[in-house]
């Protein structure tokens, strides 16, 4: 659930930042240079609140994902010039996301893909060593550490994005 909440929170930051960037008072950001194809029917359905529909249209048109740290960092760098440098806190989030994938899709058994995926996420406290075939189990302390790391990352992303688009996110 933490990983889903994290992705949803990052998506909300993107949506709010996009709406702020579209506002006439916002500073110029690269997202304003993106092209969207809209039909007349699209415009008609969005006529009541076009700015609010833009983030979802961008997410679909550009196949944006908020499911992994590389995609998140790339998206915020491209559209808002927000640099989310790699940190130990981010490494904990990466491990949480990767392990969630294994829990959901492979029954919680560590596979080669997980080991490769987290190999660059060092240093980290959560699951510093993973072995293929190992069954994943998280202690309450590990869950708490991942939750804190996610909260910290979301706070930093929100602050940096707010500074860039000139509004409160």
Secondary structure, 3 states (H helix, E strand, C coil): CHHHHHHHHHHHHHHHHHHHHHCCCCCCCHHHHCCCCCCHHHHHHHCCCHHHHHHHHHHHHCCCCCCCHHHHHHHHHHHHCCCCCCCHHHHHHHHHHHHHHHHHHCCCECCHHHHHHHCCCCCCCCCCCCCCCCECCCCHHHHHHHHHHHHHHHHHHHHHHHHHHCCCC
